Amino acid sequence: MARTTGSDGEKTEAAIREAAVNLIARFGYEAMSMRQLAAEVGVQAAALYRYFPTKEDLLYTLMREHMEGLAKTWEAARPANAGPAQRLSAYVENHIAFHIERRQATHVSNMELRSLSPERLTQILRMRTAYEKELRAILRDGAEADAFSIDDTGLTAMALIQMMTGVIVWFRPGERLSIAEVTATYLSMTMRLVGAASATAPRVFLDAQRTL
Amino acid sequence: MARTTGSDGEKTEAAIREAAVNLIARFGYEAMSMRQLAAEVGVQAAALYRYFPTKEDLLYTLMREHMEGLAKTWEAARPANAGPAQRLSAYVENHIAFHIERRQATHVSNMELRSLSPERLTQILRMRTAYEKELRAILRDGAEADAFSIDDTGLTAMALIQMMTGVIVWFRPGERLSIAEVTATYLSMTMRLVGAASATAPRVFLDAQRTL
């Protein structure tokens, strides 16, 4: 397939990926048919197969690109020559920003792992592990430098990632809090959770009455 | 339907619910057919409909019973006349114990909300809100008594719940850590996250090298 930027082929492929994320997030991967997807995009089913020979190729592409995108944004956001607290802040900010912008793709990536072939599942899990390893390294460096106080680096990394990714479950743009406010609160919770020496508790967004 | 304890009908219904949780966790609700479920249980499809007139009745029953079970275990675990820190500990312990024992049902409850009718979705979300409200009340009481230091009660409650429920994603019984060890580490992270006055950092389970 020709990969000219903005070519018709590329636009069609992007439209397929976008429609697939929407349909899978709404109905689930197993329930989505390639015929349904083709109708949504407005192409013949045969055209789909030129881009994605099997439905699983499509799912794998969505998940791989999601993880590649996450690794790439972190690569760009990672501060050079910074201390553990600054690196942890950058990790939290990038993680929340990335996932809030990709709520549906995140749901698909988290929910549909069961439908990948074993080899491809291994590929995706390897990418996840590499990304999580970056967080564990920050936590370990912080603990060794006595900047953080951590019981278990592995558990703390998982706890933080699930806490942060969980934002997509309830966050809706334009409601009570902006992304910046949500990120600031999560940053402050993260710093306290890792026992960061500098962790403070600014009671800026206190809103005890609200029912989420 | 007769509801005698241990009657054949009750056993069949329990077998249907158990098989349904397994199938939905594996393939997704939309992809599971009542025919497939009947085959798994070893009954005629017609028999299923005596217990669950529609597939959505079945899904709703699974989700309702999951939330009722959670509310009931918390009701039993909730300490009377205790301070915020002790109440928070009890909440964390009960939440983790409940979900670790019901990994598949938790996946189903979290992933398949999209397939409920609007009225039933409202019912389930109402039960969730009531359960989360208990946590918000504990956090608010702790903040008011200066036992906790919290920026935003609503966000902190969501962060804690997602962090704790996330245990089911990676925890497998019989691996590195016991449920008691996992719970102790999550308890300590929770207490630090809420800025509990008594939050300490026992470096008991430090295992910085392990790749989760």
Interface residues (C-beta under 8 A of the other chain):
Chain A: R26 F27 G28 Y29 E30 A31 M111 R114 T129 E132 K133 R136 L139 R140 A143 S149 I150 D151 D152 T153 G154 L155 T156 A157 M158 A159 L160 I161 Q162 M163 T165 G166 V167 V169 W170 L177 V182 T185 Y186 S188 M189 R192 L193 V194 G195 A201 P202 R203 V204 F205 L206 D207 A208 R210 T211 L212
Chain B: R26 F27 G28 Y29 E30 A31 M111 R114 T129 E132 K133 R136 R140 A143 S149 I150 D151 D152 T153 G154 L155 T156 A157 M158 A159 L160 I161 Q162 M163 T165 G166 V169 W170 L177 V182 T185 Y186 S188 M189 R192 L193 V194 G195 A201 P202 R203 V204 F205 L206 D207 A208 R210 T211 L212
